[in-house]
Structure formats: C-alpha cells, structure tokens
Amino acid sequence: MSKILIRGAKVLGGEPQDVLIDGTVIEEVGQNLSAEGAEVVEAGGKVLLPGLVDLHTHLREPGREDSETVLTGTRAAASGGYTNVFAMANTFPVADTAGVVEQVWRLGQESGYCDVQPIGAVTVGLEGAKLAELGAMHESAAGVTVFSDDGKCVHDAVIMRRALEYVKAFNGVVAQHAQEPRLTEGAQMNEGVVSAELGLGGWPAVAEESVIARDVLLAEHVGSRVHICHLSTAGSVEIVRWAKSRGIDVTAEVTPHHLLLTDELVRSYNPVYKVNPPLRTERDVLALREALADGTIDIVATDHAPHPHEDKDCEWAAAAMGMVGLETALSVVQETMVETGLLDWAGVADRMSVKPAQIGQATGHGRPVSAGEPANLTLVDTEYRGQVDPAGFASRSRNTPYEGRELPGRVTHTWLRGKATLVDGKLT
C-alpha cells in the first residue's frame, strides 16, 4: 500500500503538523515528518478534520434514480468531505426488510466513494401501523442500528413505544421525524407572520414540539435511545435541553439550512426554499445555533433531499419538499458557527464526525486524527470564498437554496481508509 504525507495541515484547526498515512491507517502525526517514496500533499495551512459523517441522507435508490443514486450520492458526499453516510429508508420499495437494506449497503460498497449505512424503516411501508423487521435488518449484512420513518412521523404512541423497546436489545436508536400529522394538514411553510401575509397554510412549531415531548417521555419510560431528526424550533431546543437535564437518552440533529435560512425567503415563492420541517424564524435560527454550540443539539445532519428539476421548477403548492446539502454543509457550518465564534474547528469535528459516528455506531469513523487510527480524513481550505454553482455538483439533482450565494470554505481532499476520493477538489 502507498504512503501519503500531508504536510503542514492544521489538525482540527490547531498548529500546522504533518500527517503520514500508511495504507489504510494514520502512521504518525508530528512535525517535520518524512517518508521515502510517499506521495506528498502540501496542505499549506488548510484544516484537517476526521472524515465527516452524515446521519441523515436521502440517496433515493432503489426507486427514484432520477433524483439520485447511491453512486451519485456518495460522490456528492466525498465532494463535501464525508466518508460515511446513513441512507434513509423512504425508497421504493421502502427499506423495511433485510433484503432492501442489504441491497443499499452493497451498492454503497460498490460505489467506493464513502461508506453507506442503511437506515431501516420503523414501520412496514412507512405506514405507521405495524413494526417492520427491525431485528432481521439488524442481523443482516447491513447491520442496521438506526431506524426511522423519516418523511413521515411515527405518530402512534403505542407503535413508537414498541419500537423503542425492540431496539434496546441491540442498543439501536429510533430517529423520529417529529411532525404531528393532524396539525400540519395542508401545511406549506412555517406558521407565523409570513404565512399569514402570504396566505399559505402554516406548519406550527407545536406540531414538532408536541411529538418531541411525547417521545422523550416514552424513551425515559422504556429506558431506550431516541434521536430527533432535523430539529427546527426554539421550543424544541428547550424540550431537548429539559430531557437531557433529566438524564433521558435523547440526541438531536440540526440541518445546515435551519442554521442559516429563515421563512422570510418564502416571500419569493421560489420552491427551492420549500422543505420539511419548514424554514423557521430568525429567533429559531439563533436558538438552534446556540443549542448546537452548547451541546443541546448533538450533531449537524444534512437531510440531503435531491429532487429532479420538474419536481421543483413548478408552482409552490405542487413542489416537492427538500434541498440537497452534502456538498455545501461544511461551508454553511463555517459561516454560521465558526465565523460567528460559536464553534472552533474541533467543535465542528465533534458535531459533524465524532458524535454522528457514535450515535449511529459507525465503526472506524469519527476517530481522532492520531497514529493507529483509520485514515478517514478531509482537508478544508477555510480561506476560500466563492459562489455556489450547482452546475458543478456531483449530485444528480440541483435543488440547492444557495445558488449564487457566496459561502466560505472548500473541501479540497477526502480520504476513505487512506484512498483518495477527492483530490484538489476533483473526484478521483
């Protein structure tokens, strides 16, 4: 196996160091390292992070390959600095059996751009009526540890309780899409001043908060793990903070778009801003940033939701909900969290690699940048600033809310177990 010497990288944003990779592992980290015959990468003060881990990605395959495939989605992941992604279950057919999750897992292995860990559905067909084959999916070759009906809420409290009880047997986690369906019928955007002025159906904050409150209490009662997907309101933050103060085993994620964008953008009626949960208010955005900084919110997850052109280039009411995010996530976090002084780069590594790997039990990912560890790494040019151009995306879809917007930072290199998947900003 070849050796790679990364010279002069700011490991987790610290003082420049050299990192020597030998085969699939990091051999040494230190000053003035040398290795005969090694490929040298001049980092020039770029920031070196452990490979990013996304606990919430939609790869669409099987069934919606017009939006994304496992191959194109993992190429997008590598472009964004990710070495591991968790693929949501709302495919066609739904990933609710051992056969489907194994198919997704094998497609991930074949792609070679990042590891793919399938997420299994909680209920059969995402219909909320009957538990899916949780044990069989866990025992399959895919080794599923995270279960979610994301896109839909597990709204039946009895079903949610049974799922929480079931996954205890193998320390699994249920990831909840917190949305009380009766409170969001016909909802098009956040319920508030802007929705009232525009005359669009509102998605009230309480629809999210009521489900989170119920589920943290269920998790406490059962003694199990619950994870809150794409938390989006200030009230949700307070509920999770309260639950953690009681010792309840709850974790939560926030998306990059909920850290930056607000419902004021919906005034444009551009469906690129239509997403579930919807963009909220400036007050919510600031609360989410503070919660991510203080650890109430554990991780950043992209909720990468690719859609073909025709599903977004239409009138608002008919448009699909969702945004692509893998290739811009780190830049948005740099702008909202690092450049505001809320997180340093070690904090970014924790929220975007270490903790998501721990929650999802992604072995070999989210590890320290030190000798003997797997060489899953990403190198970031933090001084770069440029406009987002979706024409250059590796994703099959282009539904980004950041088109033409200037964002900081650019991933230049990604290594998966010592193999370069991205070099000088270009996929290998």
N, C-alpha and C positions, 0 to 999 in steps of 0.2 A: 504494500500500500504506500502511496506517496505521502510526503510530508509537506505541510503548508506552514509558512511562518508569517503571521500577521504582525507587522512591525509598527509600533507607535500608536496603538489603539487605546482610547480612554475606556478602560473596562468599567462598566456601569457609570460612566461619566467621571471617573477618577483620574489620577495622573496617568500619562501615557505609559503603556507597558507592551511587551512583546508576548504573543501567544503562539506556541508551537503545537500544531496538530499532527499527530502521527496516526495515520489510518483513520479510525472512527472515533478516536478519543483525543482529549487535550493532554499532551505530554508534559508541558511546562508553561508557567506564566511567570514572567520576570523581566529584568532589564538586560538589554544588550545580548539577547539570545542569538544563537547561530545554529544552523543545521545544514550540513553539506548536502547539496542537491535538492534542497527544499524549494518549493515554489514560494516566492516572496510576494506578499500583498502589502503595499505601503499604505497604511491606514491614515497617516498624516493627521492624527488627532481626531479622527472620527470616533463615535461612541460605539463600543462593542457590548451587545446585550445577549443574554441567552435567547435562543430561537423563540419567537412568540407562539403562544398557544391560544386558540380561539375556541371557547366552549360553546359557541352558538353560530353555526354556519349553515346556510342552505345551499347544497350542491345540486339539488333538483333531479339527479339521476338516481333511480330509474324514473322515466315517465315524462319529464319536462326537459329533455335535452336541448330544446330550442332556447331555453333560458341559460342553462349551464350544464356542464358535465363534471364528473369527478376530475377528469384531466384538466379541463379549463379552469375549474375552481381551485385546484391545487396549484396550478401555475400562477393564478392570481394571488394565492396565499404566499407562495415563495417570493413573489414580487413585493409583497407587503412585509416581508420579514418573518413569516410564520413557518414553523417546522411541524406543527401539529394542529389539526382542526377536528372539531366534533361536528358531525353531519346530522342535521335534524331529520326527523322521521316522516315529515309530511311530503313524501314522494308518492308516485303512482306505479306500482302498488305501495301502500303505506309500509314503512319498516316496522311491522308489528310481529314478525316471525323470525326465527333463526335464519331461514333461507335468505330473506331480503337483507338483513344486516350483514350476513356473510358476503353477499354479492357486493355491497357497498365497500366493505372492508377490503375485499380482493381487488376491486377497481382502484382503491387507494394505493395498495401495494404495487400494482402495475404502473401507476402514474409516475411514481418515483420522486415527485416534487415536494411532498410532505406526507407525514403520517396522517391517516384518516381513521378516526374512531367513530363508528356509527352510534347515534343515539337511538334507542328503541322507543317505540310508542308506548304510552301508558295504557291506552285502551285500544281495543280492536277497531281498526279503521278510523281512529281518532274520533269515534262517535260518542265516547263518554259513557257507554252503557255496560261494557264488560272488560275486565282486565285482559291485556294482551299476554303473550307468553314471556313474561319477564324473566323467569328462571331459565328457560330454554335459550333466550337471547344472551343471557349472561354466560351460560355454559357453552355457547357456540364458539367457533374460531374467532369471532369478532370480540368476545369477552366484554360485552356491553355492561357499563357501570352507571350510565346516566340515562334516564327515561323521561320523555316529555311528549306531550301532545301539542307542542308549540304551533301556533297558528290558531289553536283552539284552547280554551280553558278546561281543565278537569273540574267542572262546576259542581258535580255531585259530591257532597262531603263524604258519603259512605265509600264511594269508589276511591277518593283521594286517601282516605284513612287506610283502606286495604292495600293500596299501592305503597304507602309509607311503611306499613307493617311488612309487606313482602320483601322490599329491598333491604330491610335490616339484616336479612340472612347473609348477605354478601357485601354489606357496607355500601350499597348502592345509594343513589340520590335521585329524587324526583324533582325535575326542573319545571316549575309552574309558569305558564302563560297566564298572568293574573288579569282576568277580564270577566266580570260578571256579565253573561250574555244578555240578560234581560235589560240591563241598564245601558247597553250600547247598541240596541237595535236601531239600524239606520244611521249609525254614527259615521261622520265623515271627517271630523277633526276634533281637537280639544274643545271641550265645553267651556265657554268663557266669553269675554267681551268680544273677541274677534269672531267667534262663531255666531254670536247674536247679530253682529253688524253685517256679516256675510249671508246670514240665513241658511247656514249649513248645520246639519244635525250634529249635536255635541256628544263627545265621549268624555263623561265626567271623571274626575280624579277618583271619586269614591268607588267607581267600578273596579279600579285596580286595588285600591287600599282595602276594601272590604274582603277581597279574596286573600290578600296577603295576611290580614289579621286572622282570618279563619285558619289558614294553613300553618302559620307559625304556632298557633294553639294546638292544632292537630299534631304537628311534629313534636311538640312538648309532651302531649298526652301519650303518644306512641313511643317516644324516645328514638326518633329517626331523623334522617337528614332531609332538609328541603332547601331547594335553590330557587331564587326568584329571578326569572328572566327579565331582561330589559326594563328594570325599574325606572319610572319616569316622573314621579311627583314628589314634592316636598313632604307630603303626608306619608307616602310610602317609606321615605327615609326615616321618619320618626317611629313608625311601627317596627321597622327592622332594628333600629337602634334600641328600642324598648325590649324587643325579643332577645337581642344579644345580651342586654343587661341582666336578663333572667337566666341566661345560660342555655337558651334554646339553640339547637344546632341548625342555624339558618345561615345561608350565604346569599349574596345578591350580586347582580351584574348591572352595568350601565353601558349603553351604546355610545360610540363617538358622536353620533348625530344628536343625541339628547344632551350631550355636554356642550354643544355649540349652537344649535339652531332653535328658533322659537316659532310659535304659531303665527307670529306676525308675517312670516314668509308665505302663509297660505293666501294672503291678500292678492298674490299674483295669480292665483288659480292654476299654478303650474303643478301638474300631478306628480312631478319628481319629489315634491315635499309631502306626498301622501304616504303615511306609514302607520304601522300598528305596533305598540301604542303611539298615539299621535304626538307631534311636536307640541311641547307644553309652553309655559310662560317663562319669562326671564327669571322670575322668582324661583321656579322649579329648577331651571338650569343652574343657577348659583348654588342652590341647596344640594344638587347632585354632585357638583364639583367639590364642595366642602365634604360631603359624605365619602366620596372616593378618596379624598386626601386623608381623612381621619380613620379610614378603615371600616366605616359602617357599611359602605359598598365595597365588596371584596375585589372585584375584577372589572376590567373592560372587556366586553364581548361585542363582535361586530354586528350580529344579526344580518350578515351579508345575505341580501334577498334579491337575487337577479331576476329581471323580467325582460321579455323580448320587447322590442320597440313598440309594437302595436298595443301592448297592454298598458303602456304609459303615455303614448302620444295620442291622447283622446280626451274627452271632457272629464272633469274632475270626478264626477259621481261614478263613472264607468271604469275608472282607472284602478289597477291593482295597487295594493299597499306594499311598500318595501323599497329599500335602497341597497345598492351594492356598497361594500365597505372595506373589504380586505386590503385593498391597495392604498387606501387613504387613512386608515385607522391611526397609525402611529403619528402621522402628521397632525391630525386633529388633536390627539392627546398632547403632542408637543405644544401646540398653540394654546390649548385650554388649561393644561395642568402644569407644564414645565415653564413656559414663558410667563405664566402668572405667578410663579413661585410656590404653587401648591404642592408640587411633587418634584423631587430630583430624579435623575435617571435610574438610580437604584430603586426608587419607588415605582417608576414605570415598569421596570423589570419584574417587580413583585406583583403588580396588578395585571400585567399582560403576559406573564410567563409562569412565574413561580406558583401563584395561587390558583390560576385556572388549571394548571397541571395537577395540583394537589386535589382540587375538587373533583376532577374527572379521572384521577388515578392514572395519568398519562406517564407511564414508566419511561425514564430516560429524558424527559423534557422538564423544563423549568428548573434545571440544576445549576449549581454555582459555576461560574467561569473559572475553573481551577483544575489542577492536574488530576488526571484519572477520571474526569467526568466526560460524558458523551459530547462530541463536538457538534452540538446543535446550537448554531450561533447566527447572529445577524449584525451587520455593520451599517451604521447610520451616519450619513453626512448631515449633521444638525445645523450647519451653517447655510445649507441650500434653501432658497426660496423660489417658488415657481408656481405658475398657474396650472390648475388641474385640467388635463386634456384627456377625456375618456377615450378618444380615438386610439390612444396608446395603451389602453388597459389589456391585460391578459384575460380578464373575464370575458365570457361570451356576451354579457349584457353591459349596457352603458348607463343605466339609471342611477347616476350619481347626483346628489344635490350640490356638489361642489364644482361643477363645470365652470371654468373661467375664474374661479376663486383662487387667490394666492394663499398657499399653505406652506409652512416651513418643513424642512427635513425631507430626506430622500434615502430610502434603503438602497445601498449600493451592492452589498453582498449578502447572501444567505447560504449557510452550510447545513446540510442534513447528514448527521453522523460522518462529518468530515468530507462529504461530497458536495461540491459547489452546485447549487441550483440556480443561483443568481450571481453574475459577475459584472461589475461596473454597470449595474442597472439593467443588464440584459439577461434573460433566461438562458440557461445552458441547454 
